[in-house]
Amino acid sequence: MSTTDTQAPAADQPEAAEEKPNFMRLFGRYLTEANSVMVTIYSLLLAFLIGAILLIVSDEYVRSTYTYFFARPQDALTASWYLVRDSYIALFEGAILNLNMLDRFAAGNAEFGDLLRPLSETLTYATPLIFTGLAVGLAFRAGLFNIGAQGQMIFGMLGALIIGFGLSLPAVIHLPLAIIAGAIAGAAFGAVPGLLKATTGAHEVISSIMLNNIAALFLVWAIGTDFLHSETKTDLITKPVDETAVMPKLLSGLSESLRVNWALPLGILAAVFTWWLLSRSTFGFRIRAVGFNEHASATAGMRIGSTYTTTMAVAGGLAGLAGAALSLGVGSAGLTTNTALEYGFDGITVALLGRANPGGIVAAALLFGALKAGALSAQPDVPVDISTLLQAIIVLFIAAPALVKAILHLRTPRGGLVTLEAKGW
Amino acid sequence: MAVDTMTASPAVVDESVPVKFAKPGGVLAALGLLLVAIAFAVVGGDDTTTIAFDRTLTDVEWALPTSITVALLGAVTAAGGAWMIIGLPKRRFKLVAGVAVTAFVLGLLFWAYSQPGTVFRAESILAGALFLSLPYLFGALSGVVCERSGVINIGIEGQFLMGAFTGVLVANITGNVYAGMVGAMAAGLLSTMLLALLATKYQVNQVVVGVILNLLALGFTSFMYDQLKKAEGLNSAFSIPAISWGPLADIPVLGPVLFNQKIFVYIGLVLVFVIWFLLYRTRWGLRTRAVGEHPAAADSMGVNVNRLRYWNVTLAGLIAGFGGAWFTIANSLAFSKNMTAGLGFVALAVMIVGRWNPLGVLAGALIFGFTTQVARDLDASGGSVVPGEFLQMLPYAVTLVVVAGLIGKAKAPAADGVPYNPGDK
């Protein structure tokens, strides 16, 4: 993500020089400053606060207690408190640790594996997010807004699926081959908006949104074809991949029900690779140079068009890996139109929260994976879309740190606010 | 803008000299010949295409021999292409290109409706096309106002969702469908106000924030939908009647298309001319265009750039919000999650096709509406050779072709998407 200084440092420095700085003072100063760490923390807090308000406003029972607020305010306040508390506890129990299960485990009635299930779900949902987050983040560095991770992921899913059931090979070759097929399919689809931008100047945001819609419809059609459709089931579901191409589970030693699989280490590997690519390779240097200033890069002899195309291809490949992880991870069950969820779109929020740094993306993917796991396990008591809502609010603040600064009256840090650089069409 | 200055310039002499348009001419000639080949090779000799006037003259049906008609239309297309290759007066280019493209599209239509059992119900299809062009029209008009002022509004999709949701909600609470429309407009206004604030005061990356605002709208409306579902009667469908203009409604073709439609159609059409007039014939319009093209110049002439941008973007939300009400109120539907299905983004493409001009936008919206209507009709009649999913892809595929600039280079307002900071210059 190309960053830029938007505001000059504040001029209130002399006052600080007079007093001797001690740790607490420095710490307090740090807390009230709009630096990127504190903006992230405040964004999270504000998002959960706004989420709580929306929960209260939209709940019929709690709303009814507010009709007699001035007669008995404690009713409304306790009802609100319990609603918000229970909702967030439900999210926590679905994502991190189920407190009931902890009691049962302490009493000796549950396995250790059962205790890990919420965490395993969080990691399962975080895995595709790591890949799609990297796909969006990498393109960001080249000044491209890759909003098409969803479509690239869908093609990755199909690519891995076709190799997964189409070939009969020993597992040592079959699994890697299916993964690579997913990456290639995603890369091919991802290169299109890059190529269009390079050759015709079409903005990648519009073209990749259209490609997302096309991919989603293509998936519906493809699942229905005789080639892909399950031979045993009548609903819209594909053939399963062969046993030799199934992504093995990571913790099957503890409990078979823990879904987290080897795609997670693969995702972390992909993050390390992306870090290496961006900060240690010539290609990465070109990406960052073009993202920072395309005109200067062109003057320096870099080919802008081909950088756009190759960057989008690599990004598409990363999103394709997310698709492969999903295809090969569902095991004996086939793919449905629902398997892809919104991992591709969530990748955008992951990349923004992670500020397009591979390490930050992994952390953001874990957080949003936890939100997703929590929301899916807490529904229908808590609306499942609370995860989308919270994600959107968090990244809105991340993208507009000046808003956080204004709401909380924070001070401008030395060096100014870190914001995304604004570009036209 | 560029077109205006060209036609106004005194270089009339050059207009009558034949100019060769080899590239578009070659493409059209090839397409025309392809159509002729299809007419003789693919279409059966006895196939007929039936045109019916299903609303006014229910007993009239024209059955035309498909192969001869298609071949003739193909010949017209090819002739137009050939004329372009040989060279034609520049001022004739638009007319010839228009006739050739129309002939080609009609040829495809005749071929598509040649299957037994399919009837081209001219009046229903044309009336439906006008009705289906409305979301594109409202979205693109809102986009025109924003982008002419220099702010990229990629959040139209989100404003549609907010309008669609709020429209139904307010209509249910008040029991009045027109109050619902006003509510939808207010919701659109509030959501663009956030964009306006972030774009002008906090100078963020408008594309990124637009995408986040879409996600926020999706999360918010889906969350509220789930919450309000628990309460009775907050999301019931409301409908409005079509306005019949008495005897005018009985005129063949024109009657059903223009004189028997819902109020949304008339508001949309009036809005096109109102915005055109405001943009090109008033002081506000001149200032708006100046702020979008060269904000520094406008500033030096005493225009408050960021304040004008703020209010223009905010007011554009009224149009987008009203467009949102189309999805629910005009279609007599209750709200459902993500019901706008990416049409807000297609509206952006319509804006680009229309070259940021309200009249061009009307033409573009009609083309997209027609494509959508024909795809739906063919899909529903079941007589199509192409799978339904591919027909549904049509608007997206057309958008892709359009933004890739195959129809011509579109030029955005010069300062579109670039925040204006008066201190910088």
Interface residues (C-beta under 8 A of the other chain):
Chain A: T6 L54 S58 D59 E60 F145 I147 L196 T200 G201 A202 H203 V205 I206 S207 I209 M210 L211 N212 N213 I214 L217 F218 V220 W221 F345 I348 T349 L352 P380 P383 V384 D385 I386 S387 T388 L389 L390 Q391 A392 I393 V395 L396 A399 A400 A402 L403 A406 T419 L420 E421 A422 K423 G424 W425
Chain B: I152 I154 L198 K201 Y202 Q203 V204 N205 Q206 V207 V208 V209 V211 I212 L213 L215 L216 L218 G219 F220 S222 F223 M224 Y225 D226 Q227 L228 K230 A231 K337 A341 G342 F345 V346 L348 A349 I352 P387 E389 F390 Q392 M393 Y396 A397 T399 L400 V403 A404 G405 L406 K409 A412 A415 D416 G417 V418 P419
